[in-house]
Amino acid sequence: MSFSVGQVARLAGITVRTLHHYDEIGLLTPGERTHSGYRRYTDDDLARLQQILLYRELGFPLDEIAVILDEPHTDELTHLRRQHELLTRKATRLQEVIAAVERTIAARAGGITLTPEERFDIFGDFRPEDHDAEVERRWGHSQELAQTRRRVAAYTAADWLQHKAEATTITDDLIAALKAGLPADSPAVMDIAERHRGLITRWFYDCPPDLHRCLADRYVDDPRFTATFEALMPGLAAYFQHAIHANARRHTP
């Protein structure tokens, strides 16, 4: 029995474009083709896709997943056991982060000053209050800031962790696209930019293409933003800016 690319996309909860990308980079090549050249996925292909998605959930980049799955003498059970161990560790760490966020919420609500150790649990070396004045100066009277404040006021620790997971997936996919040599204005990379715009709109404020383009310019004009992206991969800031600009043109009449 085999499945079409559309059927597999629906089963796995991913896009057809993602499956095409996996095929293009050799990560998941369909085991069958119809006489007309259409992809057909076998049971073995679906098993490999499950492994890919599990490793993606664990934060592995696509090139490392390819190396892991193609290790000689490594069967599906071995992968599942390894993933179970990694997922268990991740779950433990997430519970620790959730508890730390909840402590911060309780402390803030009660006017309690956090200890340095508690602050590090939540923010590391990032101090949100250090940026309050700049935020107020730049966007204090904007509807976007007002909308953001209304939304985040209701967010729970689980909400913030969900946002972080979604944002991390987008960043990982962007890095994978850059490593794969995909042009920034290719449909696959523009789709990543569109997911980023959707993330902002869902979690913080309405972000039309023109506003998204302005945000992208800050990624290369503001050294703080640039440094964050460049620490992940050299050239990532400009690559993301170009992808966002291309996506904005695509969505602007």
C-alpha positions as CSV (number, residue, x, y, z in Angstrom):
1,M,0.0,0.0,0.0
2,S,1.3,3.5,-0.8
3,F,0.1,7.0,-0.2
4,S,0.0,10.2,-2.2
5,V,2.0,13.3,-1.1
6,G,-1.3,15.0,-0.1
7,Q,-2.4,12.0,2.0
8,V,0.9,11.9,3.8
9,A,0.9,15.6,4.5
10,R,-2.6,15.3,6.1
11,L,-1.6,12.2,8.1
12,A,1.6,13.9,9.4
13,G,0.2,17.3,9.9
14,I,2.8,19.0,7.7
15,T,2.7,20.7,4.4
16,V,3.1,19.2,0.9
17,R,5.9,21.8,0.4
18,T,7.7,20.4,3.4
19,L,7.6,16.9,1.9
20,H,8.8,18.2,-1.4
21,H,11.7,19.9,0.4
22,Y,12.6,16.7,2.2
23,D,12.7,14.9,-1.1
24,E,14.8,17.6,-2.8
25,I,17.5,17.4,-0.1
26,G,17.4,13.6,0.0
27,L,16.1,13.3,3.5
28,L,12.9,11.5,2.5
29,T,12.7,10.2,-1.0
30,P,9.4,8.5,-1.9
31,G,9.8,4.7,-2.5
32,E,7.5,4.7,-5.5
33,R,6.5,6.9,-8.4
34,T,3.4,6.6,-10.7
35,H,3.7,6.3,-14.4
36,S,3.0,10.1,-14.5
37,G,5.8,10.8,-12.1
38,Y,3.8,11.5,-9.0
39,R,5.3,10.7,-5.6
40,R,3.9,7.6,-3.7
41,Y,5.0,6.9,-0.1
42,T,5.4,3.4,1.2
43,D,5.0,2.1,4.8
44,D,8.8,2.3,5.1
45,D,8.7,5.9,4.0
46,L,6.1,6.7,6.6
47,A,8.2,5.1,9.3
48,R,11.2,7.2,8.2
49,L,9.0,10.3,8.2
50,Q,7.9,9.5,11.8
51,Q,11.6,9.4,12.8
52,I,12.3,12.7,11.0
53,L,9.4,14.5,12.8
54,L,10.4,13.1,16.2
55,Y,14.0,14.3,15.8
56,R,12.7,17.7,14.5
57,E,10.6,17.9,17.7
58,L,13.8,17.4,19.7
59,G,15.4,20.3,17.9
60,F,17.8,18.5,15.6
61,P,18.6,20.3,12.3
62,L,17.7,18.5,9.1
63,D,21.3,17.8,8.1
64,E,22.0,16.1,11.4
65,I,18.8,14.0,11.2
66,A,19.9,12.7,7.8
67,V,23.2,11.6,9.3
68,I,21.5,9.9,12.3
69,L,18.9,8.1,10.2
70,D,21.5,6.8,7.7
71,E,23.8,5.4,10.4
72,P,24.6,1.8,9.5
73,H,23.2,-1.0,11.7
74,T,20.7,1.3,13.4
75,D,17.1,0.1,13.3
76,E,13.8,1.8,14.1
77,L,13.7,0.4,17.6
78,T,17.1,1.9,18.4
79,H,15.9,5.3,17.2
80,L,12.7,5.0,19.2
81,R,14.6,4.2,22.4
82,R,17.0,7.1,21.8
83,Q,14.1,9.4,21.1
84,H,12.3,8.3,24.2
85,E,15.3,9.1,26.4
86,L,15.8,12.5,24.7
87,L,12.1,13.3,25.0
88,T,12.1,12.4,28.7
89,R,15.0,14.7,29.3
90,K,13.2,17.5,27.4
91,A,10.0,16.9,29.3
92,T,11.9,17.2,32.6
93,R,13.6,20.4,31.5
94,L,10.2,21.9,30.3
95,Q,8.7,21.1,33.7
96,E,11.6,23.0,35.3
97,V,11.1,26.0,33.0
98,I,7.3,26.0,33.7
99,A,7.9,26.0,37.4
100,A,10.4,28.8,37.0
101,V,8.0,30.9,34.9
102,E,5.2,30.3,37.5
103,R,7.5,31.4,40.3
104,T,8.2,34.6,38.3
105,I,4.5,35.2,37.7
106,A,3.7,34.8,41.4
107,A,6.6,37.0,42.3
108,R,5.7,39.8,39.9
109,A,2.0,39.7,41.0
110,G,3.0,39.9,44.6
111,G,5.6,42.6,44.1
112,I,8.4,40.3,45.2
113,T,12.0,41.0,44.0
114,L,13.5,37.9,42.3
115,T,16.8,36.6,43.3
116,P,19.6,36.5,40.7
117,E,19.2,32.7,40.6
118,E,15.5,32.9,39.9
119,R,16.0,35.5,37.2
120,F,18.5,33.3,35.4
121,D,16.1,30.4,35.4
122,I,13.7,32.5,33.3
123,F,15.6,35.0,31.3
124,G,19.3,33.9,31.4
125,D,21.3,37.1,30.9
126,F,18.4,39.0,29.2
127,R,16.8,41.7,31.3
128,P,13.4,42.7,29.9
129,E,13.2,45.9,32.0
130,D,16.4,47.1,30.4
131,H,14.4,47.6,27.2
132,D,11.3,49.2,28.7
133,A,12.4,52.7,28.0
134,E,13.3,52.0,24.4
135,V,10.0,50.2,23.8
136,E,8.0,53.1,25.2
137,R,10.0,55.6,23.2
138,R,9.7,53.8,19.9
139,W,6.2,52.3,20.2
140,G,4.6,53.7,23.3
141,H,1.6,55.2,21.4
142,S,1.3,52.5,18.7
143,Q,-1.7,50.2,18.4
144,E,0.7,47.3,18.0
145,L,2.1,47.8,21.5
146,A,-1.3,48.2,23.0
147,Q,-2.6,45.1,21.3
148,T,0.5,43.2,22.5
149,R,0.0,44.3,26.1
150,R,-3.6,43.2,26.0
151,R,-2.8,39.8,24.7
152,V,0.3,38.9,26.8
153,A,-1.5,39.9,30.0
154,A,-3.5,36.7,29.7
155,Y,-0.7,34.4,28.7
156,T,0.2,31.5,31.0
157,A,3.6,29.8,31.4
158,A,2.4,27.1,29.1
159,D,1.5,29.7,26.5
160,W,5.0,31.2,26.6
161,L,6.5,27.8,26.2
162,Q,4.2,27.0,23.2
163,H,5.3,30.3,21.6
164,K,8.9,29.5,22.2
165,A,8.5,26.1,20.6
166,E,6.8,27.5,17.5
167,A,9.4,30.2,17.1
168,T,12.2,27.7,17.5
169,T,10.8,25.5,14.8
170,I,10.6,28.5,12.4
171,T,14.2,29.4,13.2
172,D,15.4,25.8,12.7
173,D,13.7,25.6,9.4
174,L,15.2,28.9,8.3
175,I,18.7,27.7,9.2
176,A,18.1,24.4,7.4
177,A,17.0,26.3,4.3
178,L,20.1,28.5,4.4
179,K,22.3,25.4,4.8
180,A,20.6,23.7,1.9
181,G,21.4,26.7,-0.3
182,L,17.8,27.6,-1.0
183,P,17.4,31.1,-2.4
184,A,15.8,33.5,0.0
185,D,13.1,34.3,-2.5
186,S,12.3,30.7,-3.2
187,P,8.7,29.6,-2.4
188,A,9.9,27.3,0.4
189,V,11.8,30.1,2.2
190,M,9.1,32.7,1.6
191,D,6.7,30.2,3.3
192,I,8.9,30.2,6.4
193,A,8.8,34.0,6.4
194,E,5.0,33.8,6.1
195,R,4.9,31.5,9.1
196,H,6.9,34.0,11.0
197,R,4.5,36.8,10.1
198,G,1.6,34.5,11.2
199,L,3.4,33.8,14.5
200,I,3.6,37.5,15.3
201,T,-0.1,38.1,14.3
202,R,-1.3,35.2,16.4
203,W,0.7,35.9,19.5
204,F,1.3,39.7,19.7
205,Y,-0.2,42.1,17.1
206,D,-1.6,42.3,13.6
207,C,1.4,42.2,11.3
208,P,0.6,43.1,7.7
209,P,3.3,42.5,5.0
210,D,4.5,46.2,5.1
211,L,5.0,46.1,8.8
212,H,6.8,42.7,8.6
213,R,9.1,44.2,6.0
214,C,10.0,47.0,8.5
215,L,10.7,44.5,11.2
216,A,13.0,42.6,8.8
217,D,15.0,45.7,8.2
218,R,15.7,46.0,11.9
219,Y,17.3,42.5,11.8
220,V,20.2,43.9,9.8
221,D,20.1,47.6,10.9
222,D,20.1,47.0,14.6
223,P,23.4,45.3,15.7
224,R,21.6,43.6,18.6
225,F,19.2,41.8,16.3
226,T,21.9,41.0,13.8
227,A,24.2,39.5,16.5
228,T,21.3,37.2,17.7
229,F,20.8,35.8,14.2
230,E,24.5,35.6,13.4
231,A,25.2,33.6,16.5
232,L,22.9,31.0,15.1
233,M,24.5,31.0,11.7
234,P,26.5,33.5,9.7
235,G,24.5,35.3,7.1
236,L,21.1,34.4,8.7
237,A,20.0,38.0,9.4
238,A,20.3,39.2,5.8
239,Y,18.9,35.9,4.5
240,F,15.8,36.3,6.7
241,Q,15.4,39.9,5.7
242,H,15.5,39.0,2.0
243,A,13.0,36.2,2.6
244,I,10.6,38.5,4.4
245,H,10.9,41.2,1.7
246,A,10.2,38.7,-1.0
247,N,7.2,37.3,0.9
248,A,5.9,40.8,1.4
249,R,6.1,41.5,-2.3
250,R,4.3,38.2,-2.9
251,H,1.4,39.2,-0.7
252,T,1.2,42.9,-1.7
253,P,-1.2,43.6,-4.7
